[in-house]
Amino acid sequence: MFYNRQEHYRYAFGHPQELLIRSNEPSGTSLHYGLLLDVSPRGGKFFLEKELEKIKEEIDVEFTLNHEKLHLKAILLWKESTTEGWMYGMEFHKDPVKEMLINNELKAYLEFE
């Protein structure tokens, strides 16, 4: 498959994965807990109950994929209001090693699903 976002696939979780987000705010760094809804080697979509103010903001994200804890830097691309909170799209910083790691962990995750 080939989508407009120039990626070969994006995996949507049946049960969203826990996600930790660190963002820089005027009062300092803040932590937010959310749910990772889908992921690809280059980005993903997540849900938060709280609105993050700035789009194009750099954030640090942390989540576990098939027993591998991943720490990535990302840029917020978009946000959308929902009845229960906010959905966001993010793009990971280009890093071929981490892209390969996500790809391999997704393959392993799918084998055990």
C-alpha positions as CSV (number, residue, x, y, z in Angstrom):
1,M,0.0,0.0,0.0
2,F,1.1,3.5,-0.6
3,Y,-0.6,6.5,1.0
4,N,-0.3,10.3,0.4
5,R,1.9,10.7,3.4
6,Q,4.7,9.0,1.5
7,E,4.9,5.9,3.7
8,H,4.3,2.3,3.0
9,Y,2.2,1.6,6.0
10,R,0.9,2.9,9.3
11,Y,-0.2,0.4,12.0
12,A,-3.4,1.2,13.9
13,F,-3.5,-0.5,17.3
14,G,-6.6,-2.5,18.3
15,H,-5.8,-1.4,21.9
16,P,-3.9,1.9,22.0
17,Q,-0.5,1.9,23.6
18,E,0.4,4.1,26.6
19,L,2.5,7.2,25.6
20,L,4.5,9.7,27.6
21,I,5.0,13.1,26.1
22,R,7.4,15.8,27.3
23,S,6.8,19.3,25.9
24,N,8.4,22.6,26.6
25,E,6.0,25.2,27.9
26,P,6.7,28.8,29.2
27,S,6.5,27.5,32.8
28,G,9.0,24.7,32.0
29,T,8.9,21.1,30.8
30,S,5.6,19.3,31.3
31,L,4.7,15.6,31.2
32,H,1.5,14.4,29.5
33,Y,0.2,10.8,29.4
34,G,-1.8,9.8,26.4
35,L,-2.6,6.9,24.0
36,L,-0.7,6.0,20.9
37,L,-3.4,5.2,18.3
38,D,-1.2,4.4,15.3
39,V,2.4,4.4,14.4
40,S,4.7,4.1,11.4
41,P,8.5,4.3,11.2
42,R,8.2,8.0,10.5
43,G,5.4,9.2,12.8
44,G,2.1,8.5,14.5
45,K,-1.2,9.6,15.8
46,F,-2.0,10.0,19.5
47,F,-4.8,11.1,21.9
48,L,-4.5,13.4,24.9
49,E,-7.2,14.8,27.2
50,K,-5.2,18.1,27.4
51,E,-4.7,20.5,24.5
52,L,-1.1,21.2,23.6
53,E,-0.9,24.9,22.6
54,K,1.6,24.9,19.8
55,I,1.6,23.0,16.5
56,K,5.1,22.6,15.0
57,E,6.3,22.2,18.5
58,E,9.1,19.7,19.2
59,I,8.2,17.1,21.7
60,D,9.8,14.0,23.2
61,V,7.8,10.8,23.1
62,E,8.2,7.5,24.9
63,F,6.3,4.3,24.3
64,T,6.8,0.6,24.4
65,L,6.5,-1.4,21.2
66,N,6.8,-5.2,21.5
67,H,8.8,-4.9,24.8
68,E,11.2,-2.3,23.3
69,K,11.0,1.1,25.0
70,L,11.4,3.8,22.4
71,H,12.5,7.4,23.1
72,L,11.9,9.7,20.1
73,K,11.9,13.3,19.2
74,A,8.9,14.5,17.1
75,I,7.2,17.5,15.7
76,L,3.5,18.1,16.2
77,L,1.9,18.4,12.7
78,W,-1.8,18.8,13.4
79,K,-4.4,18.6,16.1
80,E,-8.1,17.9,16.1
81,S,-10.7,18.4,18.9
82,T,-12.8,15.4,19.9
83,T,-15.6,15.1,22.5
84,E,-13.1,13.5,25.0
85,G,-9.9,15.4,24.3
86,W,-7.5,16.0,21.4
87,M,-6.0,13.9,18.7
88,Y,-2.6,14.8,17.3
89,G,-0.4,13.9,14.4
90,M,3.4,13.8,14.8
91,E,6.4,13.2,12.6
92,F,9.5,11.7,14.1
93,H,12.9,13.2,13.5
94,K,14.7,11.4,10.6
95,D,16.9,8.7,12.1
96,P,17.4,5.6,9.9
97,V,18.4,3.5,12.9
98,K,15.2,4.3,14.8
99,E,13.1,3.9,11.7
100,M,14.5,0.4,11.2
101,L,14.0,-0.4,14.9
102,I,10.3,0.7,14.8
103,N,9.9,-1.4,11.6
104,N,11.4,-4.5,13.2
105,E,9.4,-4.1,16.4
106,L,6.2,-3.6,14.5
107,K,6.9,-6.9,12.6
108,A,7.6,-8.7,15.9
109,Y,4.5,-7.1,17.5
110,L,2.3,-8.3,14.6
111,E,3.6,-11.9,14.9
112,F,2.4,-12.1,18.5
113,E,-0.9,-10.3,18.0
